[in-house]
């Protein structure tokens, strides 16, 4: 086995080890990820608005913002 094969096998083994380690290590607690709260709840209580884009061939494009 040449040194190039040894080096490539070491790189592959290191990468596989990093993937296995990342899979089994304990993750830090994230409020948004673990409880599914945060941005979705804040968006429902805030103002809702919509943006409408209209563009037709040969006409000027129109952007309408509706604040509700």
Legacy VTK file of the C-alpha trace (Angstrom):
# vtk DataFile Version 3.0
C-alpha trace
ASCII
DATASET POLYDATA
POINTS 68 float
0.000 0.000 0.000
1.478 3.317 -1.060
1.464 6.511 0.997
-1.248 7.997 -1.238
-3.641 5.154 -0.463
-2.873 5.482 3.219
-3.489 9.230 3.123
-6.772 8.879 1.225
-8.003 6.153 3.586
-7.111 8.345 6.578
-9.114 11.228 5.090
-12.117 8.970 4.445
-11.912 7.472 7.942
-11.667 10.941 9.499
-14.693 12.153 7.557
-16.728 9.081 8.519
-15.693 9.564 12.154
-16.804 13.202 12.062
-20.211 12.217 10.667
-20.680 9.523 13.328
-19.606 11.914 16.096
-22.004 14.616 14.883
-24.835 12.073 14.775
-24.404 10.825 18.354
-23.283 13.903 20.254
-25.761 15.822 22.409
-27.118 18.982 20.803
-27.503 22.314 22.526
-31.066 23.254 23.485
-32.722 25.558 20.992
-36.085 27.045 21.969
-37.275 27.477 18.372
-36.178 24.028 17.206
-37.194 21.996 20.266
-40.529 23.633 21.125
-41.646 24.881 17.698
-42.380 28.286 19.195
-40.999 31.665 18.266
-41.380 33.161 14.819
-44.644 31.421 13.925
-46.481 32.700 17.024
-45.175 36.239 16.592
-46.267 36.342 12.950
-49.869 35.462 13.765
-50.290 38.302 16.259
-48.589 40.965 14.174
-49.998 42.875 11.235
-50.694 40.817 8.180
-49.857 42.257 4.818
-49.668 40.979 1.292
-47.689 41.956 -1.757
-49.153 41.519 -5.243
-46.985 41.715 -8.364
-48.671 42.273 -11.707
-46.797 42.404 -14.965
-48.176 41.970 -18.449
-46.420 42.011 -21.740
-46.148 45.546 -23.071
-47.431 47.113 -19.828
-45.722 48.635 -16.861
-45.200 46.244 -13.884
-47.322 47.054 -10.809
-46.511 46.238 -7.194
-49.380 46.553 -4.708
-48.760 46.345 -0.948
-51.870 45.748 1.172
-51.517 46.437 4.892
-54.209 44.825 7.032
LINES 1 69
68 0 1 2 3 4 5 6 7 8 9 10 11 12 13 14 15 16 17 18 19 20 21 22 23 24 25 26 27 28 29 30 31 32 33 34 35 36 37 38 39 40 41 42 43 44 45 46 47 48 49 50 51 52 53 54 55 56 57 58 59 60 61 62 63 64 65 66 67
